[in-house]
Amino acid sequence: MSPLIVALDYANERDALILVDRLDPAACRVKVGKELFTACGPAIVGRLQERGFDVFLDLKFHDIPQTVAKACRTAASLGVWMLNVHASGGSSMLRAAREAVNAAAGGTQRTLLVAVTVLTSMNDATLREVGVNSSVEDQVERLATLAAECALDGIVCSALEAGRLRVAVPELLRVTPGIRPAQDAGDDQRRIMAPAAAVAAGADFLVVGRPITAAEDPARALSRILSELAGDPVDPRKSE
């Protein structure tokens, strides 16, 4: 299965479904974030699943343990492939989330639970603004270690930290946003990396948004990234 997860950063169901109807569910999974979920509710998950897509529900739950547990149990009951919480919620919250997802498991598919470490829009300076005096790299490893201790399935980190975490917590999957083909701008992402380099660095899953969703031909943009991951040369004349 492809390591690519396409971020459906849309404000309405219509635009999201127009995009996914141009993609092959065998070539990628899809991510539903706060904007689309707030606009459409749980129904959008079902619409995507009907089209054959595995769904990563990216709502980054972060609250008191009981509240997060209830939210995770409800999310897992939707049959999503993956969901996430913030590791900075602490061990009690993470363990409550783990127990809730386990309790919601049914059928043959088990929802993966991953923990967000440090957002890819942040750097050392923004960590200091919120009272964290560690470097990004040290803070990511600290939170990843906590996630491992709480038996989560993986973490969300930038590809820049993936190699370090492959050594520190090899049992965890590494989900990496901030993936940008070399010719694309970083937008609001600060800690970014090209797809093939991210996989080489230790990423298991790559979250890609605008390089695919904003492309004139999203299917071809997706195909070009898959070709890059396979080590096939990309013809610049076919660039978007």
Secondary structure as GFF3:
##gff-version 3
##sequence-region A 1 240
A	DSSP	beta_strand	4	7	.	.	.	ID=ss1
A	DSSP	alpha_helix	13	20	.	.	.	ID=ss2
A	DSSP	beta_strand	29	32	.	.	.	ID=ss3
A	DSSP	alpha_helix	34	40	.	.	.	ID=ss4
A	DSSP	alpha_helix	43	50	.	.	.	ID=ss5
A	DSSP	beta_strand	55	61	.	.	.	ID=ss6
A	DSSP	alpha_helix	65	77	.	.	.	ID=ss7
A	DSSP	beta_strand	82	86	.	.	.	ID=ss8
A	DSSP	three_ten_helix	87	89	.	.	.	ID=ss9
A	DSSP	alpha_helix	91	104	.	.	.	ID=ss10
A	DSSP	beta_strand	112	116	.	.	.	ID=ss11
A	DSSP	alpha_helix	124	129	.	.	.	ID=ss12
A	DSSP	alpha_helix	136	149	.	.	.	ID=ss13
A	DSSP	beta_strand	154	156	.	.	.	ID=ss14
A	DSSP	alpha_helix	159	168	.	.	.	ID=ss15
A	DSSP	beta_strand	173	176	.	.	.	ID=ss16
A	DSSP	alpha_helix	195	201	.	.	.	ID=ss17
A	DSSP	beta_strand	205	208	.	.	.	ID=ss18
A	DSSP	alpha_helix	210	213	.	.	.	ID=ss19
A	DSSP	alpha_helix	218	229	.	.	.	ID=ss20
A	DSSP	three_ten_helix	236	238	.	.	.	ID=ss21
###
